[in-house]
Amino acid sequence: MSELIGGDAIENSKITLDIFAGKHGTPRDAVVINSAAAIAAFRGELDRSPVERLSEGVSAAIEAIDSGAAAQLLTRWIELSQKLAST
């Protein structure tokens, strides 16, 4: 479990950037599982089993990370937050 303990903002930023850069390990697994649950809940396909929805959520989360889409979204959030902070 110690692999899931983050740190200060700089350490947590490094962990996040490592995940989005393709580093595998416990932190990435935690992100994928949490993202899968959020994706499954958001899609709300109640006619499908929770296992099917979570499985598809895992696939979608992995695709978002591995394709670079998650990193691109993070970059956009960073740019927006910096823009808002400077106004």
DAKAZI-V141314 format. One record per helix or strand of 3 or more residues. SS is the DSSP state (H for helix, E for strand). FROM is the first residue (numbers start at 0). LEN is the number of residues. Records with the same first field share a line. If there is no record, write none. Layout:
BEGIN
SS: FROM-LEN + FROM-LEN
END
This chain:
BEGIN
H: 1-3 + 8-12 + 25-18 + 49-18 + 68-17
END
